């Protein structure tokens, strides 16, 4: 039997580690591994070849995606063509690795089962995106690598601010509508504030933060740091906040703006992402092996359209969970491309208290959801 692996969306640290372990364990189980290059667009174009044991040598430490990755979903490239290609290459099980676009691909494939029997195969997704905005998991591959890059950059920026005195930096992070990187970067970097889409803010909040920074400059800590997620607010842009701080801080502090950009995707993946990717790759092929063995019929064809045979493999509260795609679809905000619930929001009161926002010195703000911190 043949199992396929495809990457969808932007590159993320740990993806190659996952494909390496998936490939090698699959080979030990007697499967042929089919690499699909350049996402589902590559599948439609026939950019497919077998991956052998030696092909993945050294992949554990490499960033990006060695198979290449594209964003188009099966619906966008043609679900009919995708189904036909899967049948042509005799793929009996599929691993999809990627971010929110990969989740949308899984939804497309599940919905297409009623029209195309070729899609009635076991399918599993490994979430991999620096944004950490995929439902069904607390951590996505690549998010730790990105957070390491952000923290390193913040530390260097703070060193610059310390040297010049009385300077505030406004730093923009990636992540789309998801404020994970901005929030966790703020906690790790000791920032004074982090503006995100999930927590609405307005001019009064900005004014309060300016007041806080003015008071801070009057103390012995004469530097400031503010983070903003790239799509936190369409009107209060990073440039707007920078100019506001410049105007309101005249005579007290000056302000500089930094957009970190794609350096956040990192180079070499962090040890955490390498290990997590390796574990997820093994668990993915173990699950596919079980499903294909269960639904292999007498004619040697794997066929199943049950909801339990299309899942997302995630890490939730230190446990690896297989969540049905149809269930995750109901708890997802597709407009903003984020899950309906985010555990890391519980850290935001702590972030502000650590920055000495005296108005938030309330124990209940910390204890709320403390079991998920």
N, C-alpha and C positions, 0 to 999 in steps of 0.2 A: 504493500500500500504506500501511497505517496501523501506527504503532508506539506502544505505550503506555508510560507512566512512572508509577510508584506509589511512595510512601514508606511505610515500615513501621517502627514502634518509636518511640523518643524522638527529638526534634529534635537536630541536630548541625550545627556550623558547616561550611560548604562544600557543603551539600546543594543549596541554590539555585543556587550557581555551577555545579554539575554539571548540573542540569536546564537551565540557560541554554545552556551549550555544546552539550549533547545536542540540544536543540530546534533551535537555529539551524543546526547542521551537518546535522541530519536534513532540515530544510527545503531547504537547498542541494542535497541529494541527491534531492529530489523526493518525500519522504515527508510524510504528514500525521501530526502528533504529537497523541496523545490523552492528556490529563491526567486521571489517576484521583485524585479527591479523597478524603481521609480513609481511606487504606489500602484493603485488600480489603473491609472493611465498606462503604466508599463505593462500590466497584465493584458489589457486590451490590445496593446501594440505588439504583444508576443515577446516582451523582454523577460524571458523566464529561462532559468537553467538550474541544473542540479547543483547542490552544495555538498561538498565532501568534507571529511574529517579535517584534512590539512588546510582547507580553504578558510577556516575560521581561526587559524593559529594566530595568536597575538591580539585577537579582537577585544579581549577583556579590558585592555587598557586604552583602547582607542575611542575617541569621542565621535560625535556625529552619527551617521548611518551609512555603513558600507554597502548597503543595498540601494541607497538613494531613496528619497522620499518626496512625495507630492501631496497636495491638499485635495484634489478632486475626489468626490465620493462616487460610489457605483452609479447612483442616479444621474450624476453629472456626466459621466463618461459613457453611460448606457448600460443599464442593468442587464439587458438582453445579451450584450457583448461580454459582460463579465461572467454571466452564467455559462455562456458558450465556451469561453476560454477555460474556465474551471473544469468543464467536462472534457475539453480537448486535452488538457494536461493531466487528466485523471487524478485530480486532487481530492482526497477523501477526508481531509481535515485541514482546518485553516487557523493560523495564528496571525492576528492583526496587532501590530505594535504602534502606538501613537497617542496623540492627545485627543482633544475634543472632536477633531475631524475624524479620527479613527472610531470614536464612539458613534458619530453620525453614520459612518460606513457600516458599523455593526447593525444599527437600526435599519438602514436600507436593505441589508442582506436578509435580515429577519423578515421584514415586510415583503420582500421579494420571493420568499419561499412558496407562497400560495400560487405564484405564477410560473415559477421555474423550479423544477424538481432537482436541477443541478445544484441549487443552493441549499438543499436539504442534507447538509453535512454538519458535523460538529464544528463549532467555531468558538474561539476563545480570544479575548483581548487582554493585552498587558498595557496598562496606562503608562505613557511616557511623554511628559511635557514639563517644561520648566515652570509653567503657569500653575500647576497643581490644581487644575479646574475640572477634573474628570469625576463624575459621580461614582460611588461604589468603592472609593479608596481614600485613605487619609493621606497617603503619600504616592506621588507619581515618580517614575524614573526621571532623573534629570533635575528635579526640583532641589535636591540637596547640593548638587554641583553648582547650580545657578546661585543658590543662597551663599555658598562659599565664595563665589566670585564677587557677589554684591558686598558681602561683609569685608572682603579684602579691599575692595575699592573704597568703601566707607571709612575704613581705618586709615587709609592713605589721605583721604579728603579731610578727616578730622585732624590729622597731623598737620596738614597745611593750614587749617583754621586756627590751630593752637599756636602755630608760629607767627601768624599775622595779627592775631588778637582781634576781638570784636568783629568777628565775621560769621555770617550764617550761610550755610550751603543748602540749596534746594536740589534734591536728587530725584530724578525720574527713573522708575524701574519698569520692566516689562510685565507681562501677565494679563494683558487685555483688561476685561472687566473684573478679573479676580485679583483681590488685594493680598493674596498670600505672601508674595515676595516682598511687597512694601511693608507689610506688618511684621513678618519674621525678620526682615532686614533691619527694621527699626528696633526690634527687641534685641537682636544680636549686636547692633551697632550703637545702642544707647541713644537713639534719636529722640528729639523733642516732640515730634508728631509724625503721623503717617496718614495721608489722605487717600481713601479708597472708595470705590463705588458702593460697596456693601453698607457703608456707614455714611449716610448723607451728611454733608457739611455745607455751610453757607458763610456769608460775610461776617456774621457774628462770631463764628468759630475761628475764622482767620484772625479777626481782631483780638480775640482772647489769646491766641498763640503769639501774636506780636507783643502783647502785654507781657506774656510769660517770658519771651526772649529779652525784652527790655530789662525786666527784673533780673534775669540771669546775667546779663552783661554788667549789671551793677555789683554782682557778687564776684567771687574769685574764679568763676568758670566763664571765661570770656569767649565762648564759641557756641555755635548752634548748628543743628542738623535737622532737616525736615525731609521726609520722603513722600513721594506721590506716585501712585500707580498710574500707568499711562492713560487709562480710560476712566479715571476716577470721576471726572465731571467735565462735560463738554464745554462749559463756560469758564470754570475756574481752572484754566490750563496751567501747566508748569511755568510757562512764561508769565502768565498773569500773576501767579503767586510770587514769582521772583520779583516782578516790578512792584507789587504791593509791598513786599518786605523792604525793598530798596527805598521806596518813598517814605514808609512809616518808620523806618529805622534811621533816617538821616540824623547825623550828629551822635548817634548811639552805636549803631553797627552798620556795616555794609553787607551786601548779599551777592552770592555767586550761584549760578545754575549749572548743573551737570546732568546730561542725559546719558545714562550708561550704555544703552543700545545693546547690540548683539554680543558684546563681550560676556553678557550674562549667561549665554548658552555654554560658556566654558570651553576649555580645550580638552584635557584629559579628565575623565569622570572621577568623582570623589570615591574613596574606598567604600562608602555607604552605598552609592549607586552601583558600583561594580558588584558588590555582594548581593544587593537586592535584585539586580538584573539577573545574576546567576541563579538565584533561588527561584525567581519567577519563571525563568526559562525552563527549569527542571519541572516545576509544578504544572506548567502549561502542557508539556508533552505527556506527563503522567495522566493528566485529565483527558487529553485527546486519545491517548492509548486506551483508557478505560471506556470512553464513549464509542470509539470505533470498533472495539471488540464487542461491545454490547449490541451495536446496530449493524453489524456485518451480516448480510443475508447469505443464503445458500449459493447465490450466483456470484459472490465475491464483491458485492457492491455495498458501500456504506450509505444508508439512507435513513434520515430522521428529520422530522419537522417540529419536534417538541420544544417548548420554550426553555426547558432545562438544558438544551444542547447548544445554547448560544449564551455565553456568559462573559462577564468581566472578572478578571482575577485581581483582587485588590488587597491591600494591607490595612486592616481596620483594628484599631486598639491592640496592636501587636499580634494579631491573628490574620492568617491568610484566608480570605473569603471569596467564594464563587457566587457572584450575584447575577441573576438573570437580566438580560438586556431589557426585556419588556417591563420588568419591575423598575429598573433604574430610569427608564424613559419617563415614568410618572413623577419622578422627584427631581426633574432637571429643568432648569430655566434655559431653553434653547435660544431665546432672544439675546440673552447676555452670556450664554455659553458657560454657565456655572451650575454646580449642584445647588439644591435648595437649602442645604444645611452645611455649615463649615465649622469644624471644631476649633480652628485657630482663632476665630473671632473672640473666644473666651480669653485670649491673651491681651486684648486691646486695653482693658482697664489697667492691667498690670504694666503695660508699656507706658501709659501716661503717668502712673504713680511713680515709676522709676525715673521719669523725667521731671519729677517734683511739681506736677500739676496739683496744687493743694486742694482744689475744688473736688478732686476725686478721691480724697482720703477716706474712703468708706469701705469697711471690710466686706460688705455684702457684694460689692462690685467685683471683688477678687474671687470670692467663694462661689459666685454663680458659675456653674459648670466646671468647677475645679477638678472634677473627676476626669475631664477630658483633656486637661492640660498635659 
